[in-house]
Amino acid sequence: MVKFLKMYFWDAIINHYIDFEGRASLVQFWYFVLINFVFCFILPIIFVKIIGVFDFCVLNILWWALLIPSIAITTRRLHDTNRSGWFQLVGLIPIIGWIVLIILLVLGPVNPNKFDEGV
């Protein structure tokens, strides 16, 4: 777990915090989403069950801190499918938009790609 945390989550936070260029693989994206989900949703539930209280101010700070890297890695994932990062806005459409966005995010890479570095 520590290897995945370091390789996929910590790398996206430290090295690619505001990097909207290039591509992100399926594995890189979905591990980031999984670890992000654990930190923002599962961990607070565990803290509430064990300690009995959780400071939602900490959760709010964590959520805001992870917002930009989440948008950035989603943009890079969409680049891997040869789509613009602006396709994230499809998710603003209730229900159907989220379904379409998830389908776009699970598509495989497209080669050659207009978002490749040096092209």
GISULKA-V314895 format. One record per residue. N is the residue number from 1. RES is the residue in three letters. PHI is phi in whole degrees, 0 to 359 (* if undefined). PSI is psi in whole degrees, -180 to 180 (NA if undefined). Layout:
# GISULKA-V314895
n->N res->RES phi->PHI psi->PSI
n->N res->RES phi->PHI psi->PSI
This chain:
# GISULKA-V314895
n->1 res->MET phi->* psi->-38
n->2 res->VAL phi->296 psi->-38
n->3 res->LYS phi->297 psi->-45
n->4 res->PHE phi->295 psi->-40
n->5 res->LEU phi->299 psi->-46
n->6 res->LYS phi->289 psi->-44
n->7 res->MET phi->286 psi->-40
n->8 res->TYR phi->255 psi->-39
n->9 res->PHE phi->272 psi->-55
n->10 res->TRP phi->297 psi->-38
n->11 res->ASP phi->298 psi->-42
n->12 res->ALA phi->293 psi->-34
n->13 res->ILE phi->284 psi->-48
n->14 res->ILE phi->279 psi->-52
n->15 res->ASN phi->272 psi->-24
n->16 res->HIS phi->231 psi->36
n->17 res->TYR phi->304 psi->-48
n->18 res->ILE phi->238 psi->34
n->19 res->ASP phi->269 psi->106
n->20 res->PHE phi->257 psi->9
n->21 res->GLU phi->257 psi->155
n->22 res->GLY phi->86 psi->-158
n->23 res->ARG phi->228 psi->156
n->24 res->ALA phi->232 psi->132
n->25 res->SER phi->287 psi->167
n->26 res->LEU phi->303 psi->-47
n->27 res->VAL phi->296 psi->-47
n->28 res->GLN phi->301 psi->-45
n->29 res->PHE phi->295 psi->-51
n->30 res->TRP phi->289 psi->-32
n->31 res->TYR phi->293 psi->-39
n->32 res->PHE phi->299 psi->-45
n->33 res->VAL phi->297 psi->-43
n->34 res->LEU phi->298 psi->-49
n->35 res->ILE phi->293 psi->-39
n->36 res->ASN phi->300 psi->-42
n->37 res->PHE phi->298 psi->-43
n->38 res->VAL phi->298 psi->-46
n->39 res->PHE phi->294 psi->-39
n->40 res->CYS phi->267 psi->-20
n->41 res->PHE phi->235 psi->-47
n->42 res->ILE phi->284 psi->-46
n->43 res->LEU phi->302 psi->-46
n->44 res->PRO phi->299 psi->-36
n->45 res->ILE phi->295 psi->-42
n->46 res->ILE phi->296 psi->-43
n->47 res->PHE phi->298 psi->-40
n->48 res->VAL phi->295 psi->-41
n->49 res->LYS phi->291 psi->-41
n->50 res->ILE phi->279 psi->-53
n->51 res->ILE phi->273 psi->-32
n->52 res->GLY phi->99 psi->-14
n->53 res->VAL phi->211 psi->150
n->54 res->PHE phi->221 psi->136
n->55 res->ASP phi->281 psi->107
n->56 res->PHE phi->289 psi->-14
n->57 res->CYS phi->295 psi->-41
n->58 res->VAL phi->296 psi->-43
n->59 res->LEU phi->298 psi->-41
n->60 res->ASN phi->296 psi->-44
n->61 res->ILE phi->297 psi->-44
n->62 res->LEU phi->298 psi->-44
n->63 res->TRP phi->299 psi->-47
n->64 res->TRP phi->294 psi->-35
n->65 res->ALA phi->292 psi->-31
n->66 res->LEU phi->267 psi->-3
n->67 res->LEU phi->295 psi->-51
n->68 res->ILE phi->295 psi->-46
n->69 res->PRO phi->298 psi->-32
n->70 res->SER phi->293 psi->-42
n->71 res->ILE phi->294 psi->-40
n->72 res->ALA phi->295 psi->-46
n->73 res->ILE phi->290 psi->-31
n->74 res->THR phi->293 psi->-38
n->75 res->THR phi->298 psi->-46
n->76 res->ARG phi->295 psi->-34
n->77 res->ARG phi->294 psi->-42
n->78 res->LEU phi->294 psi->-34
n->79 res->HIS phi->298 psi->-36
n->80 res->ASP phi->295 psi->-25
n->81 res->THR phi->265 psi->12
n->82 res->ASN phi->68 psi->35
n->83 res->ARG phi->236 psi->155
n->84 res->SER phi->288 psi->153
n->85 res->GLY phi->295 psi->-18
n->86 res->TRP phi->294 psi->-15
n->87 res->PHE phi->296 psi->-13
n->88 res->GLN phi->299 psi->-28
n->89 res->LEU phi->295 psi->-18
n->90 res->VAL phi->300 psi->-31
n->91 res->GLY phi->295 psi->-13
n->92 res->LEU phi->284 psi->-17
n->93 res->ILE phi->284 psi->124
n->94 res->PRO phi->303 psi->137
n->95 res->ILE phi->58 psi->-65
n->96 res->ILE phi->298 psi->-40
n->97 res->GLY phi->299 psi->-42
n->98 res->TRP phi->294 psi->-40
n->99 res->ILE phi->297 psi->-46
n->100 res->VAL phi->298 psi->-44
n->101 res->LEU phi->297 psi->-43
n->102 res->ILE phi->296 psi->-40
n->103 res->ILE phi->298 psi->-43
n->104 res->LEU phi->296 psi->-34
n->105 res->LEU phi->283 psi->-21
n->106 res->VAL phi->265 psi->-4
n->107 res->LEU phi->293 psi->151
n->108 res->GLY phi->285 psi->170
n->109 res->PRO phi->291 psi->153
n->110 res->VAL phi->247 psi->126
n->111 res->ASN phi->232 psi->136
n->112 res->PRO phi->291 psi->163
n->113 res->ASN phi->226 psi->140
n->114 res->LYS phi->289 psi->-11
n->115 res->PHE phi->260 psi->8
n->116 res->ASP phi->295 psi->147
n->117 res->GLU phi->289 psi->138
n->118 res->GLY phi->87 psi->2
n->119 res->VAL phi->261 psi->NA
